[in-house]
């Protein structure tokens, strides 16, 4: 079953959010008003509303790393993940919480990952898989 996920959360500045999600990440803007904007986030709908973002802390232990919780993310095929990682690294506009890397190498669920935050501090993880059938591998 395939479906589109919807998530709504707060950002402090809609113009900064548009630049980040659309210009930098390559997402598309949808409908908007003075107080919110919809973003096509790799095929899923983010509704970014003006307000104070949720509290975040590095309490998620994954492997040897503590990662921001809560966070949102997307899983991409490896070529698309690599292109995004290269673009973000080259931009100089992203300070990675966890730089692009491979984790669980040689194990079931081997994946590429990177963590960064939007301009309002909302943490985002982007994963890449060579084989999307391995997303739930044990």
N, C-alpha and C positions, 0 to 999 in steps of 0.2 A: 504494500500500500504506500502510495506517495501522496504527501500533502504539503501545504505551505504553512510554515510556522509563523505566528504573530507574537511580537513582544513589544510592549510599550514601556518606556522608561524616561527619566528626566535628563535633560542637558541644560546647561546654563546659558548657552548662546546658540541660536539656530543657525546663524550664518557661519560660525566656526564649525558647527556640526556638518553643515552642507559641504564646506570645503574639505573636511576630513573624510566623510563617508563617500562623497561623490568624486571630488577631484583627486584625492589621494588613494582611497581604496578602490575606486572605479565603479562604485554603485550608482544606481539611478534614483533620482528624486521622483516621487509620486505627488499625490495631493498634499496641500499644505494650507495653513491659516497663519494668523499672526502668532499663534501660540504652539503650533506643532507642525511637524513635517514627516511624511511617510517616506521611507527609504526602502528600495528593493535591495536587500542585503543578500546577494548571491542567491536570489530566488525566494527569499523569505521576507516578510514584512516587518520592518521596525517602525514604530511610531515614536518619534522623539518629541517629547513635550517639554516646554520650558518649566524649570523647577530645580529643586535641589537633588542631585543624584544620590542614590542609595549608598549607605556606608559599606566600605570594603576593607577587608583585612587579609593578609597573607596566611591563611589558615588551612589551605588545601594542600595536603602532602601528596605529591605525585613523584614516584621515584625518589630522588634525592633533593627535590626542589619543593619549596613552599610557594604556592601560587595564589593569586588573588581570588577571594570568594566573596560574594558570588561573582560569576562572570558569564558572558555569553560567547558563543562562537559559531564556527561553521567548519565543516569538513569538506575539503576540496580534493579532486584528483591531483596527484603529485605534480604534473606539469603546471597546473594552474597555481598550486601552492608555491612552487619554486619561483614562478614569474612574479607573484605578489611579494614574496620574501625579498627578491632582488630589487623590486621597485621601491619597497619601503626602506630597505637598507640604503639604497642609493639616494633617496630623497633627503636624508638628513633631518627629516621632520618628525621622525618617530624615535622615542626613547623606549627601547624594548625592556619589558619587565623580565622576559626570558627570550634571549636572542634565538633566531631560527636555528633549529637543531633536530637531530634524529633521537628519538628515545625508544626504549625497548628494542634496540637493534638485535636482529636475529631471533626475536621472540614472537609469539603470536601477538598480533596487534601492533607490530612495528609501525611507527608513525613519525612524521615530521611535525613539529609544533613551533609556535611562536606566540608570545603574549605581549600585548601593548595596551595602552589606554587611549581612549578618545580624548578630545580637549577638555571634557568635563570630568575626566578621571574614571570613566566607566571601562572596566577591564574587558578585553576581547582576546580570545584564543582562536587561532586559526590552525587547524590540523590538516595534514596532507597524508594521503595513503596511496601507495602504488597500486593496491588492490582494494577497492571499496568493500569487497566481500569480507575483508579482515577487520572491519570496524568493530565488530562484536566478538572477535576471536578470543578464545580463552587460552 
